[in-house]
Amino acid sequence: MRTFTLTVMGSTDLHGNLFNWDYYLDREFDDFAHNDVGLAKISTLVNDVRSSVGRHRTLLLDAGDTIQGTPLAYYYAKVEPITRGAHVHPMAAAMNAIGYTAAVLGNHEFNYGLPVLRTFERQLEFPLLAANAVDVTTGLPAFQPYVVKTVWRTGGPPLRVGILGLTNPGIAVWDRAHVDGVLTFPGLVEQALHWVPEIRRKSDLVVVVAHSGADLSSSLGDQVPFPENCAELVAETVPGIDAILVGHAHVEIPSRFVTNKVTGRPVLLTEPLFSGKRLSLMEFDLRHDGRWELQASRSSVLSSATVQEDPRIVRLLRHDHEKVVSYVNARVGTCSAAMSASRARFEDTPALRFINHVQALELAKSTSLPVLSLCAPFNRAAAIPAGDVSIRDVAGLYIFDNTLVGVRLTGGQLRDFLEESARYFRQVPPGGPFTAASVSADVPDYNFDIAYGLTAPLTYDIDIARPAGSRITGLRFGGEPVADSAEFAVAVNNYRQAGGGDFPHVASAPVLHNQQQEIRQLLIDWVKAVGVLDPAGFTGTDWRLVADGRPVVVSTNE
């Protein structure tokens, strides 16, 4: 009888973080918890594990969302795109150098279109998996569904490890413009039920890599018939899985066991914190007595803040990084006074009015309807300083690679939309005191859209003393109450128009404008054209936070 312990390491949601660097602040990354980020740090953790247990006893996996999320990712997709020449994407170059075994597609892999994704795939020296990204024409997986890796040096017979990749069905909604009519994305449970038996027959150990959060939830409503987050459901439902590396949800799960309802066997789940802040470490104790059988498993997470960047990765990709630093620090204009988004969740600010103004100006070129605009406070840390303004200053206000879409909404639909947005807040007693923690519900900042009128002021209150669904009061356009039958051209981003956040009406609304213009670039171009960004030109109070009709002032420690 022989025993062997296999160590499987996992990262996820790297989001274009190569080094421990904040391109928007032009300094080393830091957050309130003093985490570090980046593949160069992950590389050091991986090297330490391999040195400790023996490289031949390890595998290294990633659960997706790799090529979007930082100016570095944007630069090599849009400014100097990898599709134009032989330059290898720095994330691919780093992962190749580190020696990944396999990775799965995340939903953000599709943000820049299929040509960029396919180029990235070709540049990888390991398989990019997605069993449930299915070619519409053939009905077959458009990417490799799984891989079986053989671990030879076990001190006994070789150990075969099956790795199944599953991505997120929300891609069909969020990146409809890139995948509609080309790819479909069936549910994770359904595809795992199809593929795991085949993989199990070929493998001694089965690990699923799923770009889907552990806990059952979805922001997609009824737009797709499959849940967005369901890794735990996969573990419970599909027999034959030993462990799942979880991604997408941006939460840390050092270790969780789920009992499979068919076999009664425990399935190990783990999710490392995003951006390279953590590395998951799964250990599998196996015994060979005629065949390899799993005896025990466990997992933990390692923090990248405990190690230095791998100098080998730094040397390999320093030039790529420095090129992006130079790009984001290029001057585009000046700002007459500092402008911050720090309080944009709780009061009307020039920072978000600036975004909405530029979006509305662009949409006004395509319609004669009254023009409105909607945007969310994406980045609480965003601030444009007085004086010279760089690309990174403007880009910090809009950290997502969204494009501008204009849709037609009625006044009644607009009110429904704003009511959904107002779910960002908890219902609170009218007396206060009001703090960020007491008024904020468990809703991401990017799902709190704020409205603005270009051709006339759009004004309204959000009454957080009222229950969700009846909070929008005093909705007026040009000083007059908004009639349910009124029609508006409304600027939104492509994520929202595609159904992201499951807001009412917008996904089915007639499209008036869709020229694939990146909103961030529109902001940069506006500053370049005007030369001087003056926050005084964007002051005003279109919306207010109130409780029982009385204005609310929210205290924050940010």
N, C-alpha and C positions, 0 to 999 in steps of 0.2 A: 504494500500500500504506500503510495506516494502523496505528499502534500505540496501545495504551491500557493503562494499569495500573489495575486495580480493587483497592481495599482493602476487605476484609471483616473487621470486628471482631466478637469474640464473647465473651460472658460465660456462666457457667453456675453452677448450684447456689448461687444468691444467698441462699436460705434466710432470707428476711425481713430481711436486713441492709440497712437503709436508710442509716444513718449509721455512722461509726466509733465505735460505742458498745457496751459490754458491759452489758446490762441486769441481769445477775446480780451483777456487781461494782459497778455504779453508777459507772462511770468509762469513759474512753476505752478502746477495745479495744487489747489488746497480747498478743502471744504470744512464745514463746521465740525466734522468728525475726524479731520486730518487724514482722510484717505488719500492714497496715491492712485494713479491710473496708468494704463498703457501696457502694450505688449512687451516693451523692453523690461519692465518689472516682472511681468508674467514669466518671461524667459528665465530670469534668475531663479524664481520659485521652482520652475520646471527642472532647471539644472540641479538645484539642491535636492529635489526628490529623486531624480535619476541617480545622483551620486550616492544617495543614502540607501536605496533599495536595489540598484542595478538597472540600467536603461532597458535591458532585455525583459525586465519584469513590469514595464510600464506601457501604457497607451495614453494618447493625448487627444482630446476631442473639443469641439466648439459648437455651441448651440445657436449661432446665427446672429444677424444684425452686425455685420462687420464693416461694410464699405460706405456707411452714411453716419453723419453725426458731428463731425468737426470740419473746420475749414480745410484740413488736410484731405479729408475724404471728398469734399466738394471740389478742391483744386484738381485732383486727379480724375475726376469725373467730368468736369465742365471747363476748367481753365486750360489745363494741359491733359486732356482725356487720354486714358490708356488705349482707347480705340484708335488713336491716330498714328501710333508708332509702336516701337518695340519696348518702350519703357514699362517695366513691371510695376504694378500697383504696390506702394510701400507696405500695405497690409499683407498682400500676398507674399512679398519678398521676406517680410519678417516671419510670417507663419511657416513658410518653407524652411527658413533658416533654423527656426526653433524645432521643427520636425513634428508637425501635427499628423495624426493618424487619419482623421476625417473631420469634416465640419458639415453642418446642416445649413440650409438656406433660411434666413430670417425674412420677415416681410420687408424690411428696409433695403434688402438686396435689390429689390425691384424698382426703387425710387428713381434711378437714373436711366431706366429702360433696359430692355433685353440685350442690346449690343454691348453695353458696359458690363452687364452681369456675365454674359458668355465669355467676354474677354478675360474678366477676372477668373472665371472658372478654368479657362485654358492655362492661365498663368500659375495655377496651384499645382503643387506636386503631390497632392493627395485628393481623394474624391470629395466632391461637394454633393451632399445627399438631399433628397426630397422625394419620398415615395408618393406623396400626395400633391405634387405639382404635375398635373396630367396634361398631355398634349391633346388638344381638342380634336385634331384630325385622326390621330392613331388610337386614342384612348389609352395609351401607355404612358408611364412616367417619362417626363421630359428631362429629368435628371436621374442620376443613378439612385435607386431606392435604398440600397444597403450595400455593405461590404462585410466580408468575413476575413478577419485578420488571424493569422496563425502565429502563435507564440511558441517558438521551437525549444528554447532553452529552459525547460521546466524541471530538469532532473528526472524526467520521465517522458511519457508520450507528449506530443504536441498538443497545445490547448487552442481550440478554435473559438474565436470571439466574434459573434455576429453583432453588427452595429446598424440599426435602422434609423434613418433620418425622416422626421416629420416636420412640416412647416405649418404656417398659420393660414386657415381658410379666409381670414380677413383680407388677404392680398387681393382677392377678387373684388373687394370693395375699395380698399385704400389705393390701389394702383390699377384701377380699372382701365385707365387710359393706355397702360402698357401691356395688359394681359388679356383684355376682353377679346374674345374670338380666337385666342391663341392658346391660353392655358386655363384649366379649371383647377379648383382646390377642394377636393373632397375632405370629409372630416377625418380627424386623427384616429378616433376609435375605429371607424369603418376600415380605414386603410391598414391599421395595425392588425385588425382581425384577419385581413387578407394576407399580409406579408409575414407576420411573426411565425406561423406554423412552418412556412418554407425555410425561414432563417433558423428556426429551432432544429430542424432536421439536419442542418449543416453545421451546427454550432454546439459548443458545450456551455457557453455563457451568452446571454442576449442582453445587450444594452441599447435602449432607445435614446436618441438625442432629439428632443422635442422643443421647437420654438413655440411654446405655448405654456402659459403659467400653470402652476400646480392647482390652484383653487378654481372651482367651476364658476366662471363668470364670462360676460361678453359685453362689449360696447357696440355690438353690431345689430342688436334688436333682432328683427325677423328678416334682415336683408340677406342673410345666408342661413341655411338650415343647420349649421354646425357651430358649436361654441368656440369662442376665441381662445379661452383658457380652459384646458381640460386634461392636463398631464396626470393628475391624480385619478381621474375617471378612466384613463387608459390603463393605469396600473391596476385598478380594481376590476376592470371588465375583460381585459385581454390576457388569457393564460399564456405562460411561457416567457414572460419578461422578468429579468432579474433586477434591473435598475433602470432609472430614467434620469438623464441629465436634462434639467429644465432650463428654459430661457424665456425671454419676452417680457416677463412681468416686472423686471427690475427690483426684485426683492431677494433677500438673502435667506436661503434655507440650508443650513449646514447639514442637517440630516433629518429625514422623515421616512417612516416605514408605513406602507399601505398594504393591507391584506387583500390579495386577489380573491374575488368572490367565487371563482370557479375552482381553484386549486387549494385555497386556504394558505398559500405560501406568501411570505412577506416580500414586498418589492421596495427597494431602496430608492428614494428621491432626494436630489440635491440641486440647489441653484446657487451659483456664486454671484456676488454683487456685480453689477454692470460696470462697463468701461475698463475692465481689468483691475478693479479694486480688490477682487478676491479670485482665488483659484480653488475649485472644488477638488477634493481628494477622496476617491472611493477605493476601498480595499476589499478584495474578494478572496476569502480563504477557500481553497478547493482541495478535494481529495480524489485520488484516482484508485478505483477498485473495479477494474473492468472498463470504466469510463470516468471522465471527470464529473464530479458532482459538487455543487456549491454547498459549503457547510455554514458559512457565516459571512456577513458583509457589514460594512460600516462606512461612514463618511464624515468629513469635516471640511472646513474652509481655511485657507491660508490667506493672510493679508499681504498685499503688495507693498504696503507702507513699511513693512519690516525689512525690506531688502533694497539694494541699490539697483539701478538699471544695468542690464547686461551690456558691458562695453562692446561686445561683438556686434550686437544689434545696433548700438549707437553709432559705431564706425560705419556699419553697412548702410545706414539710412539717414545719417546726419544731413547730407546734401539735400535730400528730398524735404526734410523738415525745414531746413533753413530757407529753401525756396518759398515755402508756404509762409513762413514768418515774414519774409520780405514782401510778399504779396499782400498780406493782411495789414501790414503797417504802411502801405502806400497812402499818401494824403489825397483826400477827395474834396476837401473844402474846409470851412471853419464853422464854429458854433459860437453864437454871441453870448450864451450863458449855459451853464451845466444843465443837463436834462436827464432825469432818472426815471426808471420804471419801478422803483422799489415799492411804491404805494399804489401801483396801477390796479391791484385787485380790489381796492377799497374806495378809490376815488378817481374821478376823471383826471387824467394827466396829459401834459403836452406830448409825452413820449408815445402813447398809444393813439392820440389824436393825429400825430404825424403819420403813423403807419396807415391809419384809416383814410387820411386825406390823400395820400399818394395812391392807395388802392382805388379810391373813388374817382380821382382825377383820370386814371387810366380807363376805368369802366365808362366814364362819361363820354369817351370818344366813340363808343359803340351803341349809344342809346339816346333816345329823347325822353325817356321816363325820368322821374325824380330819382336821384342816385343816393343810395345809402352804402355804408360799408361796415363790415364786422371783422374784428380781430381779437385775439386773446393775449393776455400778459405772459408770453412764453418764458421770459427770463427775468426773474426778480432782481438779479444782479446787474442787469443792463444799465449802463450809464454813458452818456456822451458828454465829454468834458468841454468846458469853455476853451476856445482856441482851436488849434488844428484838429481836424476830424479825419480819421483813417477809415479804411474799409472795415477793419475789425470793430471799430466803434459802432458803425451803423449796423454791421452784421450781428452784433451782440443783441440788438433789439429783436432780431428775427432769426432765431437759431435753427429753424427748420427749412428744408429745401422745398417749400411749397410753391405752387404756381397759382396765378390769379384766375378765378372763374367768376363770371357775372351771371346771376340767375334772376328770374322774375318771381317776386313774392307779393301776395296781397297783404293788406294791413292786418287781417286776421291771422294769416300765416306768420307774419312777423311777430305778432304778439305771442303766439304759441312758441316760436323759436326762442324769444327772450325769456319766456317762462321756464323753458328747459335750461337755458343758461343760468338762470337764477337759482337752480338747484345746487349751484356751487356753495351756497350758504346754508347753514343750519337755521332752523327756526329758533328764535331767542326771545326772552321777555323784553319788553320795550325799555326797561329802566337802565340797562347796562350794569356795570361797565362792560365795554366791548373790546375784546382782544382778538388777535388773529386766530388763536386756537379756539376761542369760544364761538366764533361766527363761521369758521370754515368747515364745510362738510368734507367728506372723503371723496373729492372730485379733483382730477388733475387740473392744473392751471390752464392747460391748453384746451380745456372744455368749458372755459368761462369766456364767452364772446361778448364784446362790448360794441354797441352800435353808435354810428356817427352819420350825420346828414351832410352831404356836400352842397346840394342846391338850396337847402334850407335847414335850419337846426332840427334835429330829432332829439326830443327830450323825454325823459321818463325817470321814475323812481323805482327802486327795488326795495320793497318793504319786507325785511327779514323777520318781523314779528308775525307775519302771516304764514300759513302753510304753503309748501311748494305747490306750484300750479296756480296760485292766485296772488303773486307778489308784484307784478308789473302794474304800476298805477301812473296816471297822468301822462299816458303815451300821446305825445303831440308831435306834429310835423309842421314847421313854420308857424308855431303857436296855435294850431288848430288840432282838435282831437283826431286821431287816426281812425278813419272808417275801415271796417272790415273789408270793404270792397275796393279800397284804394290799391293802386298798383305801384310797385317800386322796382327799380333795378338795384340789386344788392350784390356788392363785392364780397366774395368769400374766398377761402383757399381751397385747393383741389381736394385736400383731405376731408374737409367739411362737406364739400359738394358731393364727394363720393360716398358719403354716409358715415364718415368717422365721427364718433361720439353719439351716433344714433339720434341726431336732432330731427325734429319733425319737418316735413315738407321739402327741405332743401335738396335732398337727393333726387326727388322726382320733379323738381321745378324746371320750367323751360330754361334752357341755357342761352344767354344773350352774348356771352363773351368767353372765349377759351382759346387763347393764342399761345399757351404754354410759356407764359412770361413768369420768370421767377420773381417772387415778391421781394426777396432780399435784394436782388439786382435792381429792381425798380426803385427801391429806396436809395441805393448807392448812386444810381444814375440821376435821381432827382437832386441829391446834394451836389453832385458834380455840375449839373446844369445851372442850379441856382447860385452855387458858390458859398452862400452863407445860410446856415440853418439857425433860425431865430425862434426859440421856444415861445416867445411872446406872441408869435403868430398862431400858436396852437393852444392858447389858453382858453378856458371856457368850462362850463358845466353842463354837459349834455345829459348826464345821468348822475343820480345820487343814491347812496345807500341810506335808507331810513328805517326806523322801527316805530310802528304805529304812527307814521307820518312825520316823525321828528328826525332830523338829520343825525346820522351816526358817525362818530369819529372812532376809528379802530386803532388801538395802540399796538405797535409791533416792536420787536427787538431786533429787527433786521436792519 
